[in-house]
């Protein structure tokens, strides 16, 4: 009866939230014993439990319940069982399976599931959400498949699915790992033009004067490298004269005046400035969370790179 199925579904969901995907699977598999047939919600809740367990494995959250299985395989198996039983998976089920594959680095599986979802909808992609694409792009990044990640991004745009910061973060990371600096910069600029990425903000210098700074607090190392590189390359491409460069380039790398730990992105940005632009700088003496590239250093950089 309806009361029984609701109770079983709630129990499966509860097991998943408690970090016991093994019990969620046991409840699902025992439903027939009580003459209750699992429905779409039953399988969806079990898939979500498997996805959560797979992510816990990746984060090394070890428990007896999550360490015995490859939970992405379990999620994939449940998806197949649904289809064999004539139960149409909903978008949340698909996205959870894709996410589990992404967490395990199974990018080809993630792409295959996404493609099957698109095929089932007869190319009507209204049901395919941003989360599905983001998970698939992240899976490609983990697998070093930057070409496939770029193709997914283009497919998103072609079908009016608006990317977000997660999309750009995963795609730029994939390109950065592959050494695709120009492509990474192109994607970054698309994010800026779309007002999805914006590292600039107004802050104060040590004299209390308002200045414009690039704030990388919430950026990954790959995204930070791309943002800094984009700004410096833009200066070089403009071919500015020494007289037109009047402002320092201030970069916030993740540590404020009250922070205790080492700035998160300091080494990343310092290394980039030195290796690619010959700018040998360290943290600002007055604020270890900042790197200041003086205007005269930018002028020298433009002079040295003017041949480009």
Residue pairs with C-beta under 8 A, 6 or more apart in sequence:
4 34
4 36
5 36
5 37
5 39
5 41
5 42
8 27
8 31
8 34
8 36
8 38
8 42
9 39
9 41
9 42
9 45
11 27
12 24
12 27
12 28
12 42
12 45
12 46
12 49
13 24
13 45
13 48
13 49
15 21
15 23
15 24
15 27
15 49
16 24
16 45
16 46
16 48
16 49
16 52
17 52
19 52
19 53
19 56
19 61
19 63
19 65
19 66
20 49
20 65
21 46
21 49
21 50
21 52
21 53
21 65
21 66
21 69
21 71
21 74
22 65
22 68
22 69
23 65
24 45
24 46
24 49
24 50
25 46
25 49
25 50
25 74
28 38
28 42
28 43
28 46
31 37
31 38
31 42
32 38
38 85
38 87
39 87
40 82
40 87
40 88
40 89
40 90
40 93
43 78
43 79
43 81
43 82
43 87
43 89
43 93
44 89
44 90
44 92
44 93
44 96
46 78
47 75
47 78
47 79
47 93
47 96
47 97
47 100
48 92
48 96
50 71
50 72
50 74
50 75
50 78
50 96
50 100
51 71
51 72
51 75
51 96
51 97
51 99
51 100
51 103
53 65
53 66
53 69
53 71
54 70
54 71
54 72
54 75
54 100
54 103
54 104
55 99
55 100
55 103
56 63
56 66
57 66
57 67
57 71
57 103
58 103
58 104
70 104
71 100
72 97
72 100
72 101
72 103
72 104
72 106
72 109
75 96
75 97
75 100
75 101
76 97
76 100
76 101
76 109
76 113
78 97
79 89
79 93
79 94
79 97
79 113
82 88
82 89
82 93
83 89
91 117
91 127
91 128
91 129
91 132
94 113
94 114
94 117
94 132
95 129
95 131
95 132
95 135
97 113
98 110
98 113
98 114
98 132
98 135
98 136
98 139
99 131
99 135
101 107
101 109
101 110
101 113
101 135
101 139
102 110
102 135
102 136
102 138
102 139
102 142
105 139
105 142
105 143
106 139
106 143
107 136
107 139
107 140
107 142
107 143
107 145
107 148
108 143
109 139
110 135
110 136
110 139
110 140
111 136
111 139
111 140
111 148
111 152
114 128
114 132
114 133
114 136
114 152
117 127
117 128
117 132
118 125
118 128
121 127
121 128
125 159
125 161
128 159
128 161
129 161
130 156
130 161
130 162
130 163
130 164
130 167
133 152
133 155
133 156
133 161
133 163
133 167
134 164
134 166
134 167
134 170
136 152
137 149
137 152
137 153
137 167
137 170
137 171
137 174
138 166
138 170
140 146
140 148
140 149
140 152
140 174
141 149
141 170
141 171
141 173
141 174
141 177
144 174
144 177
144 178
145 174
146 174
146 175
146 177
146 178
146 180
149 170
149 171
149 174
149 175
150 171
150 174
150 175
150 183
153 163
153 167
153 171
153 187
156 162
156 163
156 167
157 163
162 194
163 191
163 194
163 196
164 196
165 191
165 196
165 197
168 187
168 188
168 190
168 191
168 196
168 197
168 223
169 220
169 222
169 223
171 187
172 184
172 187
172 188
172 220
172 222
172 223
172 226
173 220
173 222
173 223
175 181
175 183
175 184
175 187
175 222
176 184
176 222
176 225
176 226
177 222
181 226
181 229
184 222
184 226
185 226
185 229
185 230
185 233
188 197
188 223
188 226
188 227
188 230
189 230
191 197
192 198
197 223
197 227
199 214
199 215
199 216
199 219
199 227
200 212
200 213
200 214
200 215
201 212
201 213
201 215
202 210
202 211
202 212
202 213
203 210
203 211
203 213
203 215
203 250
203 252
204 210
204 211
205 211
205 250
206 286
206 287
211 247
211 248
211 250
212 247
212 250
213 250
213 251
213 252
213 290
214 227
214 228
214 231
214 249
214 250
214 251
214 252
215 252
216 223
216 224
216 227
216 228
216 251
216 252
216 253
216 254
216 265
216 269
217 252
217 254
219 227
219 265
221 265
221 268
224 253
224 265
224 268
224 269
225 268
225 269
225 272
228 251
228 269
228 272
228 273
229 272
229 276
231 249
232 249
232 277
232 301
235 245
235 298
235 301
235 302
236 301
236 302
236 305
236 308
239 302
239 306
240 302
241 302
242 299
242 302
242 303
245 295
245 298
245 299
245 302
246 295
247 295
248 292
248 293
248 294
248 295
248 298
249 292
249 293
249 295
249 298
250 290
250 291
250 292
250 293
251 269
251 290
251 291
251 292
251 293
252 289
252 290
253 263
253 264
253 265
253 266
253 268
253 269
253 283
253 289
253 290
253 291
254 263
254 264
254 265
254 266
254 289
255 261
255 262
255 263
255 264
255 266
255 288
255 289
256 287
256 289
257 287
257 289
259 288
259 289
262 288
263 283
263 288
263 289
266 283
266 288
266 291
269 291
270 281
270 282
270 283
270 291
273 279
273 280
273 281
273 291
273 293
274 280
274 281
277 301
278 301
278 304
279 293
279 297
279 301
281 291
281 292
281 293
281 297
282 291
283 289
283 290
283 291
284 290
284 291
284 292
